Amino acid sequence: YELKAVRIYEGMELAVKTLEEPKEKEPDVQIRVFDRTPEMVTFPEKTYTKWFDYDIIKRTVKIRHKESGDYIIIDKNGKSQKLKQYFINEKIPQEVRNKIWLVADGQQIMWIVGYRQNQAYQITDQTKKILEISFDEKDMRFL
């Protein structure tokens, strides 16, 4: 009958089996770097736009999906958590985990787009340059 069954957190999902998975399109991303001015004290809470301390980025920032060894700093004390464990704790379904966009500095995840920002890259009083990354919300509908 060309059906497939997938186990999900809520139980089981039945769907018509497709021969080809649809190709995922690259997200529309806006990136800019700018100097911090004394007037910049707070930044708005937005789901698909985040601001990072540009001065502490060690490698090239990449926008990608999950890889083995990825981790995120989850508190101001520097406690880290493997990305896989974060997804499990947040009860993010397996089929969604592979589609979530990540902003990464090497294996360290700066931002799980639509979910959480890394505490280590937060803007502080010492921040001189700011990296702003914005994803187009319509590209994130599955989240």
C-alpha positions as CSV (number, residue, x, y, z in Angstrom):
1,Y,0.0,0.0,0.0
2,E,3.1,2.2,-0.1
3,L,2.6,3.4,3.5
4,K,5.3,4.1,6.1
5,A,5.0,4.2,9.9
6,V,7.2,6.4,12.0
7,R,7.5,6.5,15.7
8,I,7.1,10.0,17.2
9,Y,6.8,11.3,20.7
10,E,3.0,11.4,20.6
11,G,2.7,7.8,19.3
12,M,2.9,6.7,15.7
13,E,2.5,8.6,12.4
14,L,1.3,6.9,9.2
15,A,2.1,8.5,5.8
16,V,2.2,7.6,2.2
17,K,5.7,6.5,1.3
18,T,7.4,8.7,-1.3
19,L,10.1,7.6,-3.6
20,E,12.1,10.9,-3.3
21,E,12.5,13.1,-0.4
22,P,11.9,16.8,-1.4
23,K,15.1,18.7,-1.6
24,E,15.5,21.3,1.1
25,K,16.1,24.8,-0.1
26,E,18.7,27.0,1.5
27,P,17.3,29.5,4.0
28,D,17.2,33.2,3.3
29,V,19.8,34.6,5.8
30,Q,20.9,38.1,6.5
31,I,24.2,38.6,8.2
32,R,25.9,41.9,9.2
33,V,28.7,43.0,11.6
34,F,28.6,46.4,13.2
35,D,30.3,48.3,16.0
36,R,28.5,48.6,19.3
37,T,27.6,52.1,20.4
38,P,27.0,53.2,24.0
39,E,23.3,53.5,23.2
40,M,23.0,49.8,22.5
41,V,22.1,48.4,25.9
42,T,19.4,45.9,25.2
43,F,18.4,43.8,22.2
44,P,14.9,42.7,21.4
45,E,13.9,39.0,21.9
46,K,13.2,37.7,18.4
47,T,12.9,34.1,17.4
48,Y,14.7,34.3,14.1
49,T,17.1,37.2,14.7
50,K,20.0,36.9,17.2
51,W,23.0,39.1,18.1
52,F,26.4,37.7,19.0
53,D,29.7,38.9,20.5
54,Y,31.7,39.0,17.3
55,D,35.0,39.4,19.1
56,I,35.0,35.9,20.7
57,I,34.3,33.9,17.5
58,K,37.2,31.6,17.0
59,R,36.6,30.0,13.6
60,T,34.5,30.7,10.5
61,V,30.8,30.9,11.3
62,K,28.8,28.2,9.3
63,I,25.1,27.7,8.8
64,R,24.5,24.0,8.7
65,H,22.6,21.0,10.1
66,K,23.8,18.9,13.0
67,E,27.0,16.9,13.0
68,S,28.5,14.5,15.4
69,G,30.2,16.2,18.3
70,D,28.1,19.3,18.3
71,Y,27.5,21.0,21.7
72,I,26.1,24.2,23.2
73,I,26.9,26.2,26.3
74,I,23.6,26.4,28.2
75,D,24.4,28.6,31.2
76,K,26.6,31.5,32.2
77,N,28.8,29.2,34.3
78,G,30.0,27.5,31.0
79,K,28.0,24.2,31.4
80,S,27.8,22.5,28.1
81,Q,25.4,20.0,26.7
82,K,25.6,17.8,23.6
83,L,23.3,18.9,20.9
84,K,21.7,15.4,20.8
85,Q,20.9,15.6,24.5
86,Y,19.4,19.1,24.1
87,F,17.1,17.8,21.3
88,I,16.0,14.9,23.5
89,N,15.4,17.1,26.6
90,E,13.3,19.5,24.4
91,K,11.4,16.5,22.9
92,I,12.2,17.6,19.4
93,P,11.1,14.8,17.0
94,Q,13.9,12.9,15.2
95,E,12.6,13.9,11.8
96,V,12.7,17.6,12.7
97,R,16.2,17.5,14.3
98,N,17.8,16.8,10.9
99,K,16.1,19.9,9.4
100,I,16.9,22.4,12.1
101,W,19.4,25.0,11.0
102,L,22.4,25.7,13.2
103,V,24.8,28.6,13.4
104,A,28.2,27.0,14.4
105,D,31.7,28.1,15.3
106,G,33.4,24.8,14.7
107,Q,31.6,22.1,16.8
108,Q,30.3,24.7,19.2
109,I,26.7,25.7,18.3
110,M,26.2,29.4,18.6
111,W,22.4,29.2,17.9
112,I,19.9,26.5,17.4
113,V,17.7,28.5,15.0
114,G,14.2,28.9,16.4
115,Y,15.2,27.5,19.8
116,R,18.2,28.6,21.8
117,Q,21.3,30.8,21.7
118,N,24.6,29.8,23.2
119,Q,25.3,31.7,26.5
120,A,29.0,32.0,25.7
121,Y,28.3,34.2,22.6
122,Q,25.9,36.6,24.4
123,I,26.7,40.3,24.2
124,T,28.4,41.7,27.3
125,D,29.7,45.1,28.4
126,Q,33.0,44.2,26.9
127,T,31.5,43.5,23.4
128,K,33.0,45.9,20.8
129,K,31.6,44.3,17.5
130,I,28.3,42.6,17.1
131,L,27.3,39.9,14.6
132,E,23.6,40.0,13.7
133,I,22.1,37.0,12.0
134,S,18.4,36.9,10.7
135,F,16.6,34.0,9.2
136,D,13.5,34.6,7.1
137,E,10.6,33.2,9.2
138,K,8.8,31.7,6.2
139,D,11.8,29.4,5.7
140,M,11.3,28.0,9.2
141,R,7.7,26.8,9.0
142,F,8.4,23.2,9.9
143,L,9.9,24.1,13.3
